[in-house]
Amino acid sequence: MTNKAYEILKEMWDNRRENPKTPEEFKDLVFINRTGYPTKNSTYDAVLRVLYGL
């Protein structure tokens, strides 16, 4: 991992808001959705398709 990637992820971690819905086993994850669960890969796929016209 590059230093820049680490800095970005660290900032995301430091600035995330605690979600009371997040189960204990997911509280240490960086990428969680607004319901407090891990973000699905398909979410990223859909955004990339829109951004890059795939």
Biopython code that builds the backbone (N, CA, C, O; Angstrom):
import numpy as np
from Bio.PDB.StructureBuilder import StructureBuilder

atoms = [
    (1, "MET", "N", (0.850, -1.164, 0.000)),
    (1, "MET", "CA", (0.000, 0.000, 0.000)),
    (1, "MET", "C", (0.898, 1.229, 0.000)),
    (1, "MET", "O", (1.892, 1.300, 0.722)),
    (2, "THR", "N", (0.525, 2.175, -0.813)),
    (2, "THR", "CA", (1.319, 3.406, -0.859)),
    (2, "THR", "C", (1.035, 4.262, 0.375)),
    (2, "THR", "O", (0.016, 4.095, 1.045)),
    (3, "ASN", "N", (1.945, 5.167, 0.654)),
    (3, "ASN", "CA", (1.743, 6.085, 1.781)),
    (3, "ASN", "C", (0.493, 6.926, 1.577)),
    (3, "ASN", "O", (-0.244, 7.193, 2.526)),
    (4, "LYS", "N", (0.252, 7.347, 0.325)),
    (4, "LYS", "CA", (-0.915, 8.176, 0.028)),
    (4, "LYS", "C", (-2.208, 7.394, 0.286)),
    (4, "LYS", "O", (-3.151, 7.935, 0.865)),
    (5, "ALA", "N", (-2.259, 6.137, -0.134)),
    (5, "ALA", "CA", (-3.436, 5.303, 0.110)),
    (5, "ALA", "C", (-3.660, 5.139, 1.611)),
    (5, "ALA", "O", (-4.792, 5.216, 2.088)),
    (6, "TYR", "N", (-2.587, 4.915, 2.342)),
    (6, "TYR", "CA", (-2.692, 4.792, 3.796)),
    (6, "TYR", "C", (-3.252, 6.069, 4.411)),
    (6, "TYR", "O", (-4.135, 6.015, 5.267)),
    (7, "GLU", "N", (-2.739, 7.212, 3.975)),
    (7, "GLU", "CA", (-3.210, 8.499, 4.513)),
    (7, "GLU", "C", (-4.698, 8.698, 4.256)),
    (7, "GLU", "O", (-5.428, 9.155, 5.135)),
    (8, "ILE", "N", (-5.149, 8.353, 3.043)),
    (8, "ILE", "CA", (-6.560, 8.506, 2.697)),
    (8, "ILE", "C", (-7.428, 7.597, 3.562)),
    (8, "ILE", "O", (-8.443, 8.032, 4.106)),
    (9, "LEU", "N", (-7.026, 6.336, 3.686)),
    (9, "LEU", "CA", (-7.800, 5.388, 4.498)),
    (9, "LEU", "C", (-7.787, 5.780, 5.970)),
    (9, "LEU", "O", (-8.801, 5.651, 6.655)),
    (10, "LYS", "N", (-6.653, 6.254, 6.456)),
    (10, "LYS", "CA", (-6.553, 6.692, 7.854)),
    (10, "LYS", "C", (-7.484, 7.865, 8.100)),
    (10, "LYS", "O", (-8.154, 7.921, 9.131)),
    (11, "GLU", "N", (-7.534, 8.812, 7.153)),
    (11, "GLU", "CA", (-8.424, 9.954, 7.300)),
    (11, "GLU", "C", (-9.885, 9.515, 7.296)),
    (11, "GLU", "O", (-10.697, 10.029, 8.065)),
    (12, "MET", "N", (-10.214, 8.561, 6.427)),
    (12, "MET", "CA", (-11.587, 8.038, 6.401)),
    (12, "MET", "C", (-11.929, 7.406, 7.749)),
    (12, "MET", "O", (-13.016, 7.621, 8.286)),
    (13, "TRP", "N", (-11.004, 6.636, 8.284)),
    (13, "TRP", "CA", (-11.211, 5.966, 9.575)),
    (13, "TRP", "C", (-11.394, 6.979, 10.692)),
    (13, "TRP", "O", (-12.303, 6.860, 11.513)),
    (14, "ASP", "N", (-10.519, 7.979, 10.711)),
    (14, "ASP", "CA", (-10.559, 8.988, 11.770)),
    (14, "ASP", "C", (-11.826, 9.835, 11.724)),
    (14, "ASP", "O", (-12.311, 10.294, 12.758)),
    (15, "ASN", "N", (-12.363, 10.040, 10.514)),
    (15, "ASN", "CA", (-13.512, 10.925, 10.354)),
    (15, "ASN", "C", (-14.856, 10.204, 10.264)),
    (15, "ASN", "O", (-15.895, 10.849, 10.120)),
    (16, "ARG", "N", (-14.845, 8.887, 10.346)),
    (16, "ARG", "CA", (-16.121, 8.173, 10.223)),
    (16, "ARG", "C", (-16.963, 8.389, 11.466)),
    (16, "ARG", "O", (-16.448, 8.592, 12.565)),
    (17, "ARG", "N", (-18.237, 8.341, 11.268)),
    (17, "ARG", "CA", (-19.169, 8.514, 12.374)),
    (17, "ARG", "C", (-19.579, 7.152, 12.895)),
    (17, "ARG", "O", (-19.793, 6.217, 12.123)),
    (18, "GLU", "N", (-19.685, 7.050, 14.193)),
    (18, "GLU", "CA", (-20.159, 5.802, 14.783)),
    (18, "GLU", "C", (-21.627, 5.629, 14.444)),
    (18, "GLU", "O", (-22.434, 6.534, 14.657)),
    (19, "ASN", "N", (-21.965, 4.484, 13.925)),
    (19, "ASN", "CA", (-23.340, 4.170, 13.598)),
    (19, "ASN", "C", (-23.849, 3.180, 14.642)),
    (19, "ASN", "O", (-23.288, 2.094, 14.787)),
    (20, "PRO", "N", (-24.899, 3.540, 15.366)),
    (20, "PRO", "CA", (-25.391, 2.627, 16.405)),
    (20, "PRO", "C", (-25.926, 1.315, 15.849)),
    (20, "PRO", "O", (-26.090, 0.351, 16.597)),
    (21, "LYS", "N", (-26.200, 1.262, 14.545)),
    (21, "LYS", "CA", (-26.708, 0.041, 13.918)),
    (21, "LYS", "C", (-25.603, -0.956, 13.593)),
    (21, "LYS", "O", (-25.881, -2.124, 13.326)),
    (22, "THR", "N", (-24.366, -0.509, 13.614)),
    (22, "THR", "CA", (-23.252, -1.362, 13.216)),
    (22, "THR", "C", (-23.026, -2.478, 14.231)),
    (22, "THR", "O", (-22.767, -2.212, 15.404)),
    (23, "PRO", "N", (-23.126, -3.743, 13.774)),
    (23, "PRO", "CA", (-22.827, -4.860, 14.678)),
    (23, "PRO", "C", (-21.374, -4.806, 15.145)),
    (23, "PRO", "O", (-20.508, -4.300, 14.430)),
    (24, "GLU", "N", (-21.116, -5.309, 16.304)),
    (24, "GLU", "CA", (-19.776, -5.264, 16.908)),
    (24, "GLU", "C", (-18.707, -5.823, 15.972)),
    (24, "GLU", "O", (-17.606, -5.275, 15.909)),
    (25, "GLU", "N", (-19.003, -6.891, 15.251)),
    (25, "GLU", "CA", (-17.988, -7.528, 14.404)),
    (25, "GLU", "C", (-17.597, -6.677, 13.194)),
    (25, "GLU", "O", (-16.615, -6.990, 12.522)),
    (26, "PHE", "N", (-18.344, -5.608, 12.901)),
    (26, "PHE", "CA", (-18.023, -4.753, 11.768)),
    (26, "PHE", "C", (-17.489, -3.381, 12.186)),
    (26, "PHE", "O", (-17.175, -2.563, 11.321)),
    (27, "LYS", "N", (-17.380, -3.115, 13.463)),
    (27, "LYS", "CA", (-16.996, -1.786, 13.943)),
    (27, "LYS", "C", (-15.571, -1.383, 13.577)),
    (27, "LYS", "O", (-15.248, -0.195, 13.594)),
    (28, "ASP", "N", (-14.711, -2.346, 13.248)),
    (28, "ASP", "CA", (-13.339, -2.000, 12.898)),
    (28, "ASP", "C", (-13.123, -1.890, 11.391)),
    (28, "ASP", "O", (-11.988, -1.707, 10.951)),
    (29, "LEU", "N", (-14.182, -1.997, 10.593)),
    (29, "LEU", "CA", (-14.068, -1.883, 9.144)),
    (29, "LEU", "C", (-14.106, -0.424, 8.711)),
    (29, "LEU", "O", (-14.749, 0.405, 9.356)),
    (30, "VAL", "N", (-13.419, -0.114, 7.621)),
    (30, "VAL", "CA", (-13.418, 1.243, 7.086)),
    (30, "VAL", "C", (-14.620, 1.454, 6.180)),
    (30, "VAL", "O", (-15.271, 2.498, 6.244)),
    (31, "PHE", "N", (-14.920, 0.475, 5.338)),
    (31, "PHE", "CA", (-15.964, 0.619, 4.333)),
    (31, "PHE", "C", (-17.261, -0.047, 4.791)),
    (31, "PHE", "O", (-17.494, -1.230, 4.546)),
    (32, "ILE", "N", (-18.092, 0.741, 5.458)),
    (32, "ILE", "CA", (-19.414, 0.250, 5.838)),
    (32, "ILE", "C", (-20.460, 1.179, 5.227)),
    (32, "ILE", "O", (-20.204, 2.358, 4.984)),
    (33, "ASN", "N", (-21.625, 0.624, 4.989)),
    (33, "ASN", "CA", (-22.680, 1.442, 4.392)),
    (33, "ASN", "C", (-23.471, 2.158, 5.480)),
    (33, "ASN", "O", (-23.168, 2.029, 6.666)),
    (34, "ARG", "N", (-24.475, 2.905, 5.074)),
    (34, "ARG", "CA", (-25.207, 3.712, 6.054)),
    (34, "ARG", "C", (-26.031, 2.880, 7.027)),
    (34, "ARG", "O", (-26.481, 3.387, 8.054)),
    (35, "THR", "N", (-26.230, 1.597, 6.705)),
    (35, "THR", "CA", (-26.953, 0.731, 7.636)),
    (35, "THR", "C", (-26.020, 0.065, 8.640)),
    (35, "THR", "O", (-26.474, -0.656, 9.529)),
    (36, "GLY", "N", (-24.711, 0.306, 8.502)),
    (36, "GLY", "CA", (-23.745, -0.221, 9.454)),
    (36, "GLY", "C", (-23.130, -1.557, 9.077)),
    (36, "GLY", "O", (-22.404, -2.156, 9.870)),
    (37, "TYR", "N", (-23.419, -2.026, 7.866)),
    (37, "TYR", "CA", (-22.881, -3.309, 7.401)),
    (37, "TYR", "C", (-21.846, -3.078, 6.311)),
    (37, "TYR", "O", (-21.814, -2.003, 5.712)),
    (38, "PRO", "N", (-20.992, -4.072, 6.042)),
    (38, "PRO", "CA", (-19.985, -3.899, 4.994)),
    (38, "PRO", "C", (-20.633, -3.561, 3.653)),
    (38, "PRO", "O", (-21.691, -4.086, 3.304)),
    (39, "THR", "N", (-19.983, -2.686, 2.923)),
    (39, "THR", "CA", (-20.465, -2.305, 1.601)),
    (39, "THR", "C", (-20.261, -3.470, 0.646)),
    (39, "THR", "O", (-19.200, -4.095, 0.636)),
    (40, "LYS", "N", (-21.275, -3.759, -0.152)),
    (40, "LYS", "CA", (-21.199, -4.869, -1.109)),
    (40, "LYS", "C", (-20.336, -4.478, -2.304)),
    (40, "LYS", "O", (-20.299, -3.314, -2.701)),
    (41, "ASN", "N", (-19.645, -5.463, -2.871)),
    (41, "ASN", "CA", (-18.834, -5.222, -4.061)),
    (41, "ASN", "C", (-19.676, -4.664, -5.192)),
    (41, "ASN", "O", (-19.200, -3.830, -5.963)),
    (42, "SER", "N", (-20.914, -5.108, -5.303)),
    (42, "SER", "CA", (-21.771, -4.662, -6.403)),
    (42, "SER", "C", (-22.027, -3.154, -6.333)),
    (42, "SER", "O", (-22.290, -2.528, -7.359)),
    (43, "THR", "N", (-21.955, -2.578, -5.164)),
    (43, "THR", "CA", (-22.116, -1.133, -5.026)),
    (43, "THR", "C", (-20.991, -0.415, -5.761)),
    (43, "THR", "O", (-21.235, 0.537, -6.503)),
    (44, "TYR", "N", (-19.775, -0.866, -5.558)),
    (44, "TYR", "CA", (-18.637, -0.269, -6.241)),
    (44, "TYR", "C", (-18.694, -0.537, -7.734)),
    (44, "TYR", "O", (-18.382, 0.341, -8.538)),
    (45, "ASP", "N", (-19.094, -1.754, -8.111)),
    (45, "ASP", "CA", (-19.218, -2.091, -9.529)),
    (45, "ASP", "C", (-20.188, -1.157, -10.229)),
    (45, "ASP", "O", (-19.910, -0.680, -11.330)),
    (46, "ALA", "N", (-21.330, -0.891, -9.595)),
    (46, "ALA", "CA", (-22.342, -0.030, -10.206)),
    (46, "ALA", "C", (-21.816, 1.390, -10.396)),
    (46, "ALA", "O", (-22.057, 2.006, -11.434)),
    (47, "VAL", "N", (-21.107, 1.905, -9.412)),
    (47, "VAL", "CA", (-20.551, 3.256, -9.520)),
    (47, "VAL", "C", (-19.503, 3.306, -10.624)),
    (47, "VAL", "O", (-19.476, 4.256, -11.407)),
    (48, "LEU", "N", (-18.646, 2.303, -10.696)),
    (48, "LEU", "CA", (-17.610, 2.287, -11.738)),
    (48, "LEU", "C", (-18.232, 2.198, -13.125)),
    (48, "LEU", "O", (-17.738, 2.821, -14.065)),
    (49, "ARG", "N", (-19.305, 1.435, -13.263)),
    (49, "ARG", "CA", (-19.984, 1.349, -14.559)),
    (49, "ARG", "C", (-20.499, 2.717, -14.989)),
    (49, "ARG", "O", (-20.375, 3.094, -16.155)),
    (50, "VAL", "N", (-21.069, 3.450, -14.059)),
    (50, "VAL", "CA", (-21.590, 4.785, -14.369)),
    (50, "VAL", "C", (-20.436, 5.733, -14.711)),
    (50, "VAL", "O", (-20.507, 6.474, -15.691)),
    (51, "LEU", "N", (-19.398, 5.706, -13.917)),
    (51, "LEU", "CA", (-18.282, 6.620, -14.117)),
    (51, "LEU", "C", (-17.541, 6.372, -15.424)),
    (51, "LEU", "O", (-17.134, 7.312, -16.106)),
    (52, "TYR", "N", (-17.371, 5.106, -15.764)),
    (52, "TYR", "CA", (-16.552, 4.757, -16.919)),
    (52, "TYR", "C", (-17.355, 4.205, -18.091)),
    (52, "TYR", "O", (-16.779, 3.743, -19.076)),
    (53, "GLY", "N", (-18.681, 4.251, -17.989)),
    (53, "GLY", "CA", (-19.527, 3.814, -19.091)),
    (53, "GLY", "C", (-19.329, 2.355, -19.452)),
    (53, "GLY", "O", (-19.363, 1.994, -20.628)),
    (54, "LEU", "N", (-19.129, 1.535, -18.474)),
    (54, "LEU", "CA", (-18.903, 0.088, -18.725)),
    (54, "LEU", "C", (-20.206, -0.648, -18.911)),
    (54, "LEU", "O", (-20.206, -1.859, -19.129)),
]
sb = StructureBuilder()
sb.init_structure("model")
sb.init_model(0)
sb.init_chain("A")
sb.init_seg("    ")
for serial, (resi, resn, name, xyz) in enumerate(atoms, 1):
    if name == "N":
        sb.init_residue(resn, " ", resi, " ")
    sb.init_atom(name, np.array(xyz, "f"), 0.0, 1.0, " ", f" {name:<3s}", serial, name[0])
structure = sb.get_structure()
